[in-house]
Amino acid sequence: MATIKELLTYASDELAEVFHRKPFDAAKHRKALIKRLDNAKAQYASTEPRKGRKMFVVGNEGVVKFTSPVEINGKTEFYFDAGKFAPFLEKLSEAVGLGEFDAQLEKNGNQPGATSTAPKVTRKRAGWSPERRAAHDARKAQKK
C-alpha cells in the first residue's frame, strides 16, 4: 500500500508553468515580423508621410538608420546607403521566412509582436512643479 508521501514523489508543482505555457508557434511569429518588415519597406518607398512608428530614419545624404527588431551578429542598429536599404529588407524578410531567427523569436517571448530584447522606454510624466501646484490650489480656493 502506498503512503501519501510516496504518491507525492510522482508529482511536481514546477511543471505547472510548463503546463500553462502556450507552445511556440514559429509560423505566427515569422508572419508578424515579415509583416512589420513589409510595412517598413512600404513606408520607405512611399513619398507621402506615413502614420505610425517607423523602423528607420532617413538622415543626411539619404543615409538610412535602421533599427532591427532582431539581433543580427549582435547588433540591432544598422546604417545603409539609400539604394541598399530596400534590398536589405527583402533579404531580411527572406531570412525570417526561412526560419533563421526562430530561436531568437522564441527567446524573446511568446507574443508575435515581441521581437526586441531591448527594454521598453516609458516616459514618466513630470507632473506639476510645487509652484504650479500652489498657484492652482490658490485659484481653486478663490473660486469657492
C-alpha positions as CSV (number, residue, x, y, z in Angstrom):
1,M,0.0,0.0,0.0
2,A,1.3,3.4,-1.0
3,T,1.7,6.2,1.5
4,I,0.8,9.8,0.8
5,K,4.5,10.8,0.8
6,E,5.2,8.2,-1.8
7,L,2.4,9.4,-4.0
8,L,3.6,13.0,-3.9
9,T,7.0,12.0,-5.2
10,Y,5.4,11.4,-8.6
11,A,4.0,14.9,-8.8
12,S,5.8,18.2,-9.3
13,D,4.4,21.7,-8.8
14,E,7.2,23.1,-11.0
15,L,5.5,21.6,-14.0
16,A,2.5,23.9,-13.7
17,E,4.4,26.6,-15.6
18,V,5.2,24.2,-18.4
19,F,1.6,23.0,-18.4
20,H,0.1,26.6,-18.8
21,R,2.7,27.9,-21.2
22,K,1.5,28.2,-24.8
23,P,3.6,26.3,-27.3
24,F,5.8,28.5,-29.5
25,D,4.3,28.9,-33.0
26,A,7.2,29.8,-35.3
27,A,4.9,30.4,-38.3
28,K,2.9,33.0,-36.4
29,H,6.0,34.9,-35.2
30,R,7.6,34.8,-38.6
31,K,4.4,36.1,-40.2
32,A,4.2,39.0,-37.7
33,L,7.8,40.0,-38.3
34,I,7.6,39.7,-42.1
35,K,4.5,42.0,-41.9
36,R,6.5,44.6,-39.9
37,L,9.4,44.4,-42.4
38,D,6.9,44.8,-45.4
39,N,5.4,47.8,-43.7
40,A,8.8,49.4,-43.3
41,K,9.5,48.7,-47.0
42,A,6.2,50.4,-47.9
43,Q,6.9,53.3,-45.7
44,Y,10.4,53.8,-47.1
45,A,9.1,53.6,-50.7
46,S,6.2,56.0,-50.0
47,T,6.6,59.6,-51.0
48,E,4.0,60.8,-48.5
49,P,4.4,60.9,-44.8
50,R,3.2,57.8,-43.1
51,K,1.5,57.5,-39.8
52,G,2.8,55.1,-37.1
53,R,6.2,54.1,-35.9
54,K,9.0,53.5,-38.3
55,M,11.9,51.1,-38.0
56,F,14.1,53.5,-39.9
57,V,15.1,57.2,-40.1
58,V,16.4,58.8,-43.3
59,G,19.3,61.2,-42.5
60,N,21.8,63.3,-44.3
61,E,22.5,62.5,-47.9
62,G,19.9,59.7,-47.9
63,V,21.7,57.6,-45.3
64,V,19.2,55.3,-43.6
65,K,19.4,54.3,-40.0
66,F,17.6,51.0,-39.4
67,T,16.7,49.6,-36.0
68,S,16.2,45.9,-36.4
69,P,13.6,44.0,-34.3
70,V,16.0,41.1,-34.2
71,E,19.7,41.0,-33.5
72,I,22.0,40.4,-36.5
73,N,25.5,39.5,-35.5
74,G,24.9,41.0,-32.0
75,K,23.7,44.4,-33.4
76,T,20.3,45.9,-33.8
77,E,21.2,49.3,-35.4
78,F,22.5,49.5,-39.0
79,Y,23.2,52.3,-41.5
80,F,22.7,52.0,-45.2
81,D,23.0,53.9,-48.5
82,A,19.6,54.8,-49.8
83,G,19.9,52.2,-52.7
84,K,20.8,49.3,-50.4
85,F,18.1,49.6,-47.8
86,A,15.1,48.1,-49.8
87,P,17.1,45.1,-51.0
88,F,18.3,44.5,-47.4
89,L,14.7,44.5,-46.1
90,E,13.8,41.9,-48.8
91,K,16.8,39.7,-47.8
92,L,15.9,40.1,-44.1
93,S,12.3,39.1,-44.8
94,E,13.5,36.1,-46.8
95,A,15.8,35.0,-43.9
96,V,12.9,35.4,-41.4
97,G,10.7,33.3,-43.7
98,L,13.4,30.5,-43.8
99,G,13.5,30.4,-40.0
100,E,16.9,31.9,-39.5
101,F,15.7,33.9,-36.5
102,D,13.3,31.4,-34.9
103,A,15.5,30.8,-31.9
104,Q,15.7,34.5,-31.2
105,L,11.9,34.9,-31.7
106,E,11.2,32.1,-29.2
107,K,13.6,33.5,-26.7
108,N,12.1,37.0,-26.9
109,G,8.7,35.8,-25.8
110,N,5.6,34.1,-26.9
111,Q,4.0,37.3,-28.3
112,P,4.0,37.6,-32.1
113,G,4.8,41.4,-31.9
114,A,7.5,41.0,-29.2
115,T,10.7,40.7,-31.1
116,S,13.1,43.0,-29.4
117,T,15.1,42.2,-26.3
118,A,15.6,45.9,-25.5
119,P,13.5,47.1,-22.6
120,K,10.6,49.4,-23.4
121,V,11.2,53.0,-22.7
122,T,8.3,54.5,-20.8
123,R,8.2,58.2,-20.3
124,K,7.1,59.3,-16.9
125,R,5.1,62.5,-16.7
126,A,6.9,65.2,-14.9
127,G,3.8,66.5,-13.2
128,W,3.4,70.0,-11.8
129,S,6.1,71.9,-10.1
130,P,5.4,72.9,-6.4
131,E,4.9,76.5,-7.6
132,R,2.4,75.5,-10.2
133,R,0.5,73.3,-7.8
134,A,0.4,76.1,-5.2
135,A,-0.9,78.6,-7.8
136,H,-3.6,76.1,-9.0
137,D,-4.7,75.4,-5.4
138,A,-4.9,79.2,-4.8
139,R,-7.1,79.7,-7.8
140,K,-9.4,76.8,-6.7
141,A,-9.6,78.4,-3.2
142,Q,-10.6,81.8,-4.7
143,K,-13.5,80.2,-6.7
144,K,-15.0,78.7,-3.6
